[in-house]
Amino acid sequence: MPKPLSPEATLRFAIPLVTLCTLLLAPVRADEVDAQNSVTTAQNTTSSDAQAESAPSSSSPPNIVFFFADDQTTTTLGCYGNDVIRTPNIDALAANGVRFRNAFVSQSICWVSRTTILSGLTGRTYGTPSNPELARPEAVAELYSDILREHGYRTGYFGKWHAKMPTGFQQRDHFDEFEAIGRNPYYKKQPDGTLRHETDLVVDRGIEFLREQPKDKPFALNMWFNACHAEDGDRRPGIGHYPWPESTNGMYEDVEIAQPPLNAATVFDALPDFLKTTINRERFFWRWNTDEKYQTNMRSYYRMVTGIDNAIGRFLTELRKQGLADNTIIVYSADNGYYMANRGLAGKWSHYEESLRVPLIIMDPRADAAKRGATTDAIGLNLDLPATFLDWAGAEIPERYQGHSLAPIVAGDQPQDWRTESFHEHFAVRNRIPAFEGIRNDQFKYVVYFDNDNYEFLHDLKNDPDELVNLAGDPQYADTLAEMRDRLAKRVKELGGPLDQLSTPFSKSTVPHPVAAAKVGANVDQDGFVSVFDGKTLRRWSGDTKYWSVQDGALTGVTDGTLKMNHFITWEDSTIQNFDLRVKVKVSAGGNSGIQYRGLSRPDLGLDVVTGYQCDVVADNANYNGMLYEEKGRRILSHTGEKVIVDPEGRSWVVGDTFGAGQAEPADLQRFDTDQWHDYRVLVRGNHYQHWVDGHLTTDLIDLDPQGRSLEGVLAVQVHVGPAMKIQYKDFKIKHLPDDLPLRTAEDSPIPDAAHLVRPQGKLPANWTPPTYGASKN
């Protein structure tokens, strides 16, 4: 996950929110984009290809560039019909090449899909019946890259690897240039101290590869992105879960992303129980289960896609600069599809179209101009790609390969005997993801989940393209069902036969409808609390280690008095909604901190900046210690000791005090000892907020303003501008309460006429007196 930027990089990161058009037309960074932008790049691609039309065909083998995205279905590209997302460079490849409308993966999971491409074999074939996820040594002794090298190609590989290879396998032995570049985090610290996104690093290496390319040698270059894969360990919506490159800062901020087309509750409810309780459902609650989370994460995901497109634009510019564009075939695809909240699911891993379908675009500049911009309904598989690469290179395709070359289809001459049916399966993480095998043609899809009592699906794709009706139990389709069962059994036998039985019990990941989404997958103690800090490491927390560390078993923030802005450390494990939080806090004299909750990341201000509600931790002022404040939000909502109701217009009215008997400040809070441990508690139920310090209720607030409040967000703590200070937190735990707690209303929380406004922050006139609620109504 991203770590805080250096001051210089932070300035570059903090691009103002502007229109999408302006963003796309502006250069991103001087060292990233020549004087050109993404739109210009796309236009120049077309212009370059037009020049190539009149150029004589080269007799030399073509260069091959393979861009490979992660977790992307077709609905997130402009050329596949998305009119919101901006992908001009990929769209230009489609406009000058061939776009496959029916491209699929044989197995919808990262490492199996990738190993299939490297080996030319389905997962069932490259593995064994007892361990199908691990490639057999003989199956991956020779990759397609090795055969290309034998035919004079210089090969390069940069980016995500994630293929499960046998012991002793060395990736570098199979490529001339190799560098695995992963996520966790996406932003990589560079030698100069700045941060660079993985997407841009992958293309940086590709550009270096081009600049070092001998003129008399063809090349095959793989740039396999980690994007758009979520940071699964970081569930903070936005920049946490879907970290985007700097080049897309601010994009889509004002765009309302359409809801997924298959988001009706009835669609999810119709699933069999074993699909309702798997990882697909668990991760739905990480990403998509509320509208705010959906919008935030979809915008972030779109920025990741556009970030890939921007990086591809940089590469295409360099390709032309090196004079290589006219003889370089470009391929763009993804390792699996993605549910994007459809069917109430997240991830991939199952048999529906959203999981299996991927983009596939191939641009061959040598093709006839009349055949460019074509689309094809031919079934293309990830299994076909290695055979295609070898075919272009003039190399013999090994008999063991199970795919076929797509080169004739790209050339506009689809073979008459091209496949009309494809095989699909899933067996990875079999103890947590239901395993299936099936076949698909233009009319029907048949699937059997063989670990779940051979549960069958039969979908009529022509009459029910959304796969909402299961015809497996319909007597009218009994013959079709029997025929497809037989064909599947034969195909399974051809590919290696049935897998061994599941050796360990299947483990459910969630209940279909959890009471509290944040509790999904959490380790809860006997009292219902989740530990948010282990007392030993910063694991599960994100913040700048310049300010945050672990000391004496406590989460510790230290500053030297020179801070220009507050710095946060944020819990990555989940967002929080309704909760009961307990923590011990120690603060040095002059210290100022806060427990931030239901917060929102603000990457435009800095990668570690959070806004939202805050229980203040203040060493020297009992009026502020334990009060309710909004960081970069509305204001002080309630000073310590004030009982407050925020009206529907957002005005905070003091309706009483929290200590009783008119006592403005308890003596114990006045004697708040610094460098001593104190007990803090935050209880949030709907729009009712309460804070305690050492057992004293310091805040009791009801928020009736629907526009200003947030009902879900992240948990964080901060170090504050001001004098040198040390802040420590330990015994940090939280109990997640039900998500559907009712909101307090104006009817059950009336504001008396005598209530007065909370004193605003800042200097006021000496004779200022707070207005009363009764007077404000007149």
N, C-alpha and C positions, 0 to 999 in steps of 0.2 A: 504494500500500500504506500502511497506517496508519503515521503518525509518532507518536513518544511524546507522551503527553498532558501538559498542564500539571499541577502538583501537585493543583490543585483537581479537574480533570477526572479525574485518576488515581484519586482517592478515589471519585468517582462510578462509575468503570469497575470498580473492584474490588468488585463485589457478591459476597458469599459464595456458595458452592455450597449451594443449598437445593433443596427438592423442586420439581418442575415446577408443582405446584398453587400453591405459595406464590409462585413467580415470576410466574405469570400473574395472581395476585390482587393483587400489589403494584404501586403506581404506579411508573413508570419514572423520570421526572424531573418536577419541578413545572411546568416550562415545556413539557413534552411531553404530558402526560396531565392532563386536568382532575382531578377527584377520582375518575376512573373508570379501570378497567383493561380489558384486552382482552375478558375474558369478559363483563363488564358491558356493554361497548360492543356486543357481539354480541347480548346479550339486549335492550338498548335499541333496536337496529335492528329486531328483531322487534316490539317493543312499538310503536315509531313507525309501522311499516308497518300494524300492526293498527288503529291510530287512523286511518290513511289509508283503510282499507277503507270506513269510513262517511262519509269526506269526499267532497264532490261532485267529479266529474272536472273538471280544469282545462281550459279551452279554449285556454290559452296553450301555445306550443310547449314541449316538455320540455327541461330542461337535460340535458346528456350529460357524464358523467365516465368517462374511459377510463384504467383502471390497466393498465399493460403491463409484465410481468416479462420477464426475460432468462434464457434457458437453463433452462426449466422444463417438464418433462413432467407428465402428470396424476398420477403415482404419488406426488407430494410434496405433496398437499393432503388434509386430512381428509375433505372432501366427496367426494373421488374414491376413498376407501377406505383411506387411510393412517391407522392407528389409533395411531401414535406421534407424529406431528407435530402441533403445536398451531397451528391456523389458524381460530380462532373467528369472526373477522369475515368472512373469505372464505366460510367455511361458512355463515354466516348469510345472506350474499348468495344463495348457492345455495338455501338453505331457503326464501327468499322470492322466488326468481326461477326461471330456467330454466338447467339445467346440460346442456351438450352432451357426449354420450358419444363423438361422432365429429367432433371439431374437429381440423383439420390446417392446416399451412402449405403453400403451394405450393412454397416453397424453404426449406430448413432452414439458414439462416444469417442473422446479425443484420441486415446492411444491406439485403439483398435483401428480406427479410420486411418490414422497416420501410418501404422505398421502395414496396413493393407496397401497403401500407395507405395511404400518403400519396397515391399516384397512382391507385389502383384498377386497376392493371395488373400482370400477371405480369412477372417479370424478363425473360423472353424478349421481351416486347412493349415494355417501357419502354426497353430497351437496343437495341443493334444486334448483328447476327450476329458482327461482329468484336470488339465490346467490350460484351458484354451486362451487365456489372456497372455501367456508368456510364449514368445516366438521360439520355435525349435531352432537349434543352431544351423541345421542344413537349410531351413527355410529362408534365413536371412544372411547366409554366407555371401551371397552376391545380390546387391541391390541394383536398381536400375541405373544408379549413378556409376556403379562400377562398369557396367556394360557401355555406358556413354564414354567413360574414360578410355576404355579399350578402343573406341572408335574416334579418338582424337579430341574429345571434349575436355575442356577445363570446367570443373564442377565446383559449385559453391553452395554452402548451406548456412543460413543465419536465422536464428529465431528459436521458436518453441520446438522441442524435440518430443519428449513425453511418449516415447515408444518403449514397450517393455521387451527388452532384448535379453538374450541368454547371457550367462556369466562369461566374462571375458570379451564380450563384444565391445569394440572401440569405434565410435562414430567417425572419428577423424581418419580412420583407415579407409573410409568409403567416399571421401570428398577431398578435393585439392585444398579447399579453404572451408573451415568449419568453425562456427562459434555458436554454442547454445546460449540463447538469450531468453531468460524466463521472466515471469512476473514475480510477485511476492518480494519486493514491491515492483510496480510498474515503473516508477520513477527511480532511475539509477544515478547515484552520485558519481560525478565525473572528476577527473584529476584536479580541475580548477575549483572544485567545491560546488558547482552548479548541479542541477538535476536534469536528466534527459529521459523522456518517455521511451519505453521499450519499442513502441511502433516506429518512432523516429530512429532509434538506434539500429534496428534491423535494416532499415533503408539506408542509413549512413554506411553500414558495412557493405550493402549491395552497391552503393555508389563507389566506394573504395575499390571493390572488386572490378567494376567497369574500368576504372582509371588505370588499373594494373593489367588489364586484359591484353595479351599479345594480339597483334593485328592479323596474324596468319592462323588463328586457332578459334574454332567455335567454342561457345560456352553454354552451360546449363546452370542457371542460378535459381536457387530456392530461397524465397523470403517468406518464412512461416510465422505469422503474427500470433501473439497471445491474445490480442484484442479480437473479438469483443468479449472474451471470457471475464466473468465477474471475479473480483477478489472474494472468494468464498469465505475466507476467514475474517473479512471486514464487512460488516453488515450495515455500516452507516450509509444511508441513501446518498446517491450522487457521487461525488469525487471519491468517496470511500469505497463503495461497492463497484462502481464502474469508472475507474480513473481514466480520464480522457487526456489527450495530448494538449499542450499549450496552444497549438494552432487552432483549436476549436473553442477556446474560452468564450463564454457568453452566448454561443450559438443555441438556438431553439429556446432561449429563456422565456420568451413571450409566446411560445407556440403551445397550444393545447393539443396534446397527442390524443388521437382517437382511441377509444376503448377497444380492447381486443374483440374481434367479431364473434368469438365463441366464449364469451364471458358470462353467459346466463347461468344462474345457479342450477338450472335443470340439466345443463350439459354435464357439469361435474357430478351431480347426483346420480346420473345414469351410468356412471362408471362402475365396474365391479369393485368390491371392497378392497381387493389387493392392489388396485391402482390408486385408490383414495388415500392410502396410508404410507406410500413410498416416499423416496427422496424428492420426487417431482412435487409432491404436495408440501413437504417440509420446506423446500426452498421457495415455494410460492409465498410463504409467510416471511421469508427474508426480503422479498423483492417487490411483490405486487399486491399485497392484500388490502391496502387502503389506496384511495384515489391519490392522496398526496404523495405517497411512496411510489405509486405507479408513475405519476407524472415526472417526479424527480429522477427516477431511475431510467425511464424511457428517454428523457432528454439527455441524460448522461451516456446512455448506450448509443444514441444517435451521434453524439459527439465523438465517440470512439470510432464509429463507422466512418464519419467524415474525416477523422484523423488519419485513418488508413488511406482514404482517398487522397488527402493532401500529400501524404508521404509517397504514394504512387505517382502523383504529379511531379514531385521532385525527381523521382527516379527516371520518369519518361523524359524530362528535360535533359538530364545527364545522358540518357541513351542517345538522344538526337545530337547532343553536343559532341559525343564520341563518334558520331557517324555510323552508329550501329542499328538505328531504328528500322531501316528498310529490310533487314534480314533477321529480325528478332521476333519470334512468336511470343505473345503474352497470354498467359492463362491466369484466370482468377476463379477461385472457388473457396469452399469452406469445409471444415472437417465434419460438421453435422448441423442439423437444423436447430431450432430453438422455439420453445413454446410461447414466450413473451406474454404469459398470463392466460393464453387460450386454454379452455377446458378447466380453468382453475388450477393450472399446473405451471411449473417452472422447469428449466433445464431441457433435457431431451430424453433419451433412453427408452422410449416406447415406440409403438408401431404406427402412430398417427402421422399424417402427412407433414405436420409442422416439425416433427422430429427428424424425419428421413430426407426431406427435400432440401436441397442446397442450391445456391447460385453456381452456375458454370458458364463462364464467358471465355471464348478463345478468339484472339485477334491475330490473324496471320497476314502480315503486310504484303505477302507475295500473291495473295488471292486476287482473283479477278474483281474489278471494281463493281461489277454487276451483282456479285455474290456477297457483298459486304452489307452489314446491318441485318443479316438474316436471323430468323429464329427457327428452331427445329423442335419437333415433338418427339424425336428419337430419344429413347431411354439411354441416358448417360450415367455411368457410375464412377465413383472414386476408384473403383477397381480397374477402370479403363485407362487411367492416366499414365501409369508407367509404360504400358504397351504403346500408347500414343507418342510419348516422348521418344521411345526407341524407333518407332516408325518414322518420325520426322528426321531422325539422325541417320536413317538408312541401315539401322542395325536389325539383326534378326531377333524376333520376339520369342523368348523362351517358351517351349511347349507347356511348361508348368504354369504359366500365367493364366489366370482365369478371366481376365478382362480382354477387351478388344480395342484396337486402335480407333480413335475418334477422327483420325486424319481424313478419311473419305467423307465423313459428314461435314467437317469443317470446309472441305473443298467443294461441297455442294453435291456430292455423289453418294448418297446413303446406300449401302449394300442392301440388296433385296432380302437377304436372309438375316438382317439385323434383328437383334433380340426384340421380342414383344412381351417378355416377362422378366422380372428381376427378383432375386432372392435377398431377403433381409433377415437379420437375426439380432439378438442381444443376449450376451451372457456375462458381461463384465459386472463386477461387484454383485455377484449373483445372490449373495445372502442379504442384500438390501434393495436390489433392483430386480423386479420380476423379469425372468428370462423368457424369450419367445423366439420363434422362427416362423417365417412366412414367405409368401410369394405375392407379387403384385403385377397386374397387367392393366391395360387401358380401361377395362371394365370392372374387374374385381380385385379385391385384396383379401387374402386369406391368411390368418395368423393363429398360432396356437401357443399359449403360455404353458409350457410343458412342466414347470414346477408348481403350477397352480391347478392341479387336477385336469390338466389338458384343456383349459378354458379356451374356447374358440371364438374368433371374430370372423365375420364375412361381411365385407362392405361392398356395396354397388357404387363405384366411384363416379359413374356417369350420372346416375339419378340421385346420388347422395354424396356429392363431393366433400361435404364436411364430415362425413363418416359418423353421423349421429345415430344411425340405425344399424343394429347388429342382426344380420339375417341368418346367423348360424343355426338358430332354432326354428326357422321358418320352413315348413314342409315344402313350400313351392320351390325352394332353392336346395333341396336335398341332393339332387343330382350334381349341381354345381359344386356344392360342398364336398361331396365324395370325390369328384374329379380333381379338385384342387388339393385335397388331402393326399391323393395318390401322387400328383405331380410334386408336391412338396417333399414327400417321403423319398422319391427318387432323387431329387436335387440334394437333399441332406446326405444321402448315401454317396453321391458323386463327390461331395465336398469333404467327406471324412467321417460321416456317420454320426449317430447320436452322441451327445455328451454324457459323461458319467452323471449319476444322480447327485443332487445337491448334498454335500457332505456335512454342512452345518445348518442349524435351524435358521429359517428366514426371520429377520429382525425388522419389525415395523418402525418407521421413522417418526410418525406422528399420528394423531387421531385426525379424522377429516376436518373437524371443526373445533379447534382448541379453544378453551375458555380465554386464555391469554396467549396471543401469537408469540410474544417474546419468550414464553416458556418452552416453545418447541425446540427439542434437542438440548435443553438446559439441564445441568445437574443440580437438583434441588435437595436441600438438606431436610431433616425431619420437621423443621419449623416452616418449610416452604421458601426458604431464602436461597438465593444464588450468590456465590462468592464472586465478586467482580475483580478482585486483586489477590494474587497468590502469595504476596508477602516476600517474594524472592526475585521476580523478574518483571519487566514491562510487557510481558506477553499479554496479548489481547488489548493493549493500549497503543494509541498512536499519538506521538508528540515529538517535539524537538529535544533530543538528548542533551543539547546544550543547556537546557533548563530543567529537565526531568530525569530522575534516576531512582534507584531503590537504595535507601539508607536505613539501617536499623530495622529492617522488616517493614518499612513504610514507603508509600508512594510519595516522593519528595521533589518539591519544586524549589529552586534556588535562583535568586537574581542578585545582581551586584549594584542595583540602583540606577542602571543606565537604560532600562527598557523604554522603548518609544511606543509600544503597543502591548496589550495583554497576550500571553501565550498559553495555549490550552493543551491538555493531554486528554484524549477522548477514548472512551470504552468502545471497542470494535464489535463486541459480541452480539448486540442487538439494539434496536431502538427500544425506547420505553414509553409506555402510555400511562396506565394507572399502576401505582406502585407504592411500596413502603420501603424507604431507604434508610439504612443505619450505617454510621461511620464515626470513627474517632478522629479528631483533628487536633493538631498542634501547630501553633503559629508563633513566630518570633515577634518581638516588639516592633510596631510599625507595619506589621504584615497585613496584607489585603489579598484575599482569595475568594473563591466562590465555588459552590457546587452547582454546575450548570445542568439543566435537565430539560427534556423535550426540546432540545436544541437543534439547530440547523447549521451544517457546515457552510462557510463562506469563503470558498477558494479564491474569489475575486479579491479578497482582502489578504489572503494567506492560507496555505494549505492546512494550518493548524488552528484557524480561527473558527469559533463557534458562536452563534447567537442564540438567544432564547432565555427562558426563565432561570433565575439564579437565587439560591440561598446564600447570602453573603457571609463570608468569614472575615471579620474585621477585628484586629487585636485591640484597638484603643478607643472604640466608639460604640457604646451599648445601643445607641439609636440605630446603628446600621447592622450590627451583628445579628444574623439570623433573619434579616429583612428579605422581602421579595423584590427583586430587581430584574429588569430585562436588558441583557447585554445587547447593545446596538439595536434595541427595540423601542418600545414605547417610552419607558422611563422607570423611576422608582414607583412600584405599584403599592407598596406598603412598607412604611418604616416599622422598625421593631416595636412590638407592643400594640400595634394598631389592628383592629378588626375592620376589614375593608370589603366593600362590594364595588366592583367595576360595572358601571351601567352599560347598556347596549351601545352607547356612543363612545365607550372607551375611557370615561372619566372615573377616577378612583375616589370613592367617598368613604371617609372614616365613620363607621357606624358604632364603634365601641372600642374597648381595649381587650387585650388577650390575657391580662394579668389579674383582673378582678379588683373590686373595691377602689377603682379609680387610680390604681398604682401605675404610674407611667413607665417606670423602669424598675425591675426587681433588683434588689441589692446584690443578688448573686451574679447577675449579668454585669453590674457595675464593677464587681471584683473579678471580672474575667481574667484569669492568670495567663500570661504569655508563657510559652515554652512548657506548657502543661497540656495533658491530653483532656479533651472535652468531647462529650457525646452530642452528635448532631443527628437529627432525624428529619426526613422530608416525607410527608404523606400526601399523595395526589390521587384524588378520586374524581374523575370527570373534570369539571371546572372548579373544583374545590381544592384549595392549596393550603397546607399547614406545615409550619416549620417548628422544630423544638431545638433548644440549646440547653444541654444538661437538664433535661426534663421540663424546662420552661417553654410554654407555647409562645413563640415570638411572632408568628404570622398566622393569620386565619383570614383567608381571602376567597371570595366567590367572584368569578369572572363571567359576566353576562354578555361580554362583547364578542360576537362570533367572528368578526373580521380580524381582530387583533390577536386572538389566542391561537395556540397550537395544541393539539390533543395528542401528538406523538412526536418523538424526536430522539436525539442522542443524549448520552450522559457524558459529562466532561467535568474537569476541574481546571483552575487557572492559577497562574502567577500574574501579578498585577504590576502595572507601572507604579513608580514610587520609590521609596527607599529600599536599600538592600534588605532582603527578607528570605525566610525559609518557611515553607509550608509543608506539612506532612499529613498523610491520610493512611489509616490502617483499619483493619477489621471492617473492610468495605463490603457490604452485602445489600442485596435488594430482593424484595418479594414482589413478583409480578401479580397484580390483581386483575380481575376480569376486565376484558376490553369493553364490555357493554354496560359499564356502570352508568346510571342515568346522569344527565346534566341538570344542575340546579337552574331554576327559571326565575324570572322576575316575580311571578306569582307567589312562589314559596320563599323568595328572598327579597322582601320589600325594603326599600331605602327610606328611612325616616326623614322628614323635612329638616330636622336639626343636624343631619349628617353634614360634615364639611369636607372639602377637597383635601386630599393628601398634599402636603407641602411639596411644590415642584422642586426639582433639582436646580441648583445654581443660585446666584445671588439675587435676592428680592429686595424691594424697597423696605425701609425700616418700619414703615407703618402698614405693611401688608397684612391683611387679615383674610383667612380662607373663606371663599364663598360657601354658602350653605345650599343643600339640595333643594330646599323649599324655595329659596330665592331664584335658583336657576330655572325653575319651572314657570316663573312669572315673566 
